[in-house]
């Protein structure tokens, strides 16, 4: 029984350390954005790109925010010229949100900034550490796969 508790404790400790490291890395990556957008706006832009041309309700659902909050986000993105809204041809009560060319550029620049940030951080690691990290990335990818 004590051995089982020891494994559980080390798994719990590993899980806690992993959670903290992932959160800290995520926070630092969220800071790497272009075009003066917030991380919330960046996330909304990325979701618009992924979904194609969602309406505000679909976007809010995907971003897990309330529709009025998403409406404010979309208004800000539209004012910045990063998205446009167009009336749905099948349902004129619905407005579809679409990326503008500038919105696509901001997404690409932000993604490039995030990748460059990680590349700079990787340079401090030895070749052996980078290989080990490559192995860990494959494990992370397994952890986030849908069951």
PLY file of the C-alpha trace (Angstrom):
ply
format ascii 1.0
element vertex 147
property float x
property float y
property float z
element edge 146
property int vertex1
property int vertex2
end_header
0.00 0.00 0.00
2.80 2.45 0.86
4.44 1.77 -2.51
1.18 2.54 -4.30
0.88 5.81 -2.38
4.45 6.69 -3.33
3.63 6.21 -7.02
0.48 8.25 -6.62
2.39 11.00 -4.84
5.03 11.14 -7.56
2.35 11.10 -10.29
0.50 13.88 -8.49
3.70 15.86 -8.08
4.59 15.32 -11.75
1.10 16.40 -12.79
1.34 19.55 -10.66
4.77 20.45 -12.03
3.63 19.78 -15.60
0.52 21.94 -15.09
2.59 24.81 -13.75
5.20 24.60 -16.52
2.54 24.45 -19.24
0.67 27.41 -17.73
3.82 29.51 -17.46
4.84 28.69 -21.03
1.33 29.42 -22.27
1.32 32.77 -20.48
4.64 33.73 -22.07
3.46 32.68 -25.51
0.22 34.66 -25.14
2.36 37.76 -24.61
3.89 37.30 -28.07
1.23 38.94 -30.27
1.37 41.36 -33.17
-0.86 44.21 -34.17
-1.70 45.39 -30.67
-4.33 42.69 -30.17
-5.02 41.12 -26.81
-4.69 37.40 -26.24
-8.50 37.20 -26.15
-8.73 38.91 -29.52
-5.99 36.68 -30.93
-7.88 33.61 -29.77
-11.08 34.89 -31.41
-9.21 35.58 -34.66
-7.73 32.08 -34.65
-11.18 30.61 -34.04
-12.69 32.62 -36.88
-9.96 31.25 -39.14
-10.56 27.69 -37.94
-14.36 27.86 -38.28
-14.41 29.75 -41.56
-17.21 32.29 -41.18
-18.98 31.68 -37.88
-21.76 33.80 -36.52
-21.23 35.48 -33.14
-23.08 32.71 -31.28
-20.93 29.96 -32.82
-17.84 31.98 -32.06
-18.94 32.56 -28.44
-19.65 28.85 -27.99
-16.27 27.87 -29.38
-14.46 30.46 -27.24
-16.57 29.53 -24.19
-17.78 33.07 -23.53
-21.25 34.59 -23.43
-22.60 36.01 -26.70
-22.65 39.63 -25.43
-18.96 39.34 -24.52
-18.16 37.94 -27.95
-20.12 40.73 -29.59
-17.84 43.26 -27.83
-14.76 41.35 -28.95
-16.00 41.22 -32.55
-16.85 44.94 -32.51
-13.28 45.70 -31.37
-11.78 43.43 -34.02
-13.99 44.98 -36.67
-12.99 48.51 -35.58
-9.34 47.46 -35.89
-10.00 46.17 -39.41
-9.19 42.56 -38.50
-12.62 41.06 -39.18
-15.68 42.02 -41.16
-19.28 41.03 -40.66
-21.60 40.12 -43.48
-25.25 39.19 -43.46
-25.82 35.46 -43.96
-27.37 34.83 -47.37
-29.65 32.11 -45.99
-30.73 33.90 -42.81
-30.60 37.69 -42.99
-30.92 37.89 -39.19
-27.45 36.35 -38.80
-24.13 38.13 -39.39
-21.13 36.02 -40.32
-17.69 37.00 -39.03
-14.80 36.75 -41.49
-11.12 37.55 -41.32
-9.85 40.46 -43.34
-6.48 40.39 -45.07
-5.09 42.37 -42.13
-6.60 39.87 -39.67
-4.82 37.04 -41.49
-1.54 39.03 -41.40
-1.88 39.65 -37.64
-2.52 35.94 -37.03
0.51 34.95 -39.11
2.79 37.55 -37.49
1.67 36.53 -34.00
2.24 32.87 -34.74
5.68 33.71 -36.13
6.50 35.73 -33.00
5.47 32.80 -30.78
7.53 30.33 -32.79
10.53 32.69 -32.76
10.20 33.08 -28.99
10.32 29.31 -28.53
13.20 28.96 -30.99
15.21 31.51 -28.99
14.48 29.63 -25.76
15.48 26.32 -27.35
18.92 27.71 -28.23
19.92 27.65 -24.56
19.44 23.88 -24.49
22.14 21.39 -25.40
21.62 19.11 -28.43
20.83 16.25 -26.04
18.25 18.36 -24.23
16.64 19.37 -27.54
16.41 15.69 -28.56
14.84 14.87 -25.18
12.41 17.74 -25.66
11.49 16.33 -29.06
10.59 13.06 -27.33
8.55 15.00 -24.77
6.70 16.89 -27.48
5.53 13.57 -28.92
4.30 12.62 -25.44
2.50 15.97 -25.08
0.84 15.36 -28.41
-0.40 12.00 -27.11
-1.67 13.63 -23.90
-3.80 16.13 -25.80
-5.27 13.67 -28.30
-8.98 13.25 -27.96
-9.90 9.87 -26.43
0 1
1 2
2 3
3 4
4 5
5 6
6 7
7 8
8 9
9 10
10 11
11 12
12 13
13 14
14 15
15 16
16 17
17 18
18 19
19 20
20 21
21 22
22 23
23 24
24 25
25 26
26 27
27 28
28 29
29 30
30 31
31 32
32 33
33 34
34 35
35 36
36 37
37 38
38 39
39 40
40 41
41 42
42 43
43 44
44 45
45 46
46 47
47 48
48 49
49 50
50 51
51 52
52 53
53 54
54 55
55 56
56 57
57 58
58 59
59 60
60 61
61 62
62 63
63 64
64 65
65 66
66 67
67 68
68 69
69 70
70 71
71 72
72 73
73 74
74 75
75 76
76 77
77 78
78 79
79 80
80 81
81 82
82 83
83 84
84 85
85 86
86 87
87 88
88 89
89 90
90 91
91 92
92 93
93 94
94 95
95 96
96 97
97 98
98 99
99 100
100 101
101 102
102 103
103 104
104 105
105 106
106 107
107 108
108 109
109 110
110 111
111 112
112 113
113 114
114 115
115 116
116 117
117 118
118 119
119 120
120 121
121 122
122 123
123 124
124 125
125 126
126 127
127 128
128 129
129 130
130 131
131 132
132 133
133 134
134 135
135 136
136 137
137 138
138 139
139 140
140 141
141 142
142 143
143 144
144 145
145 146
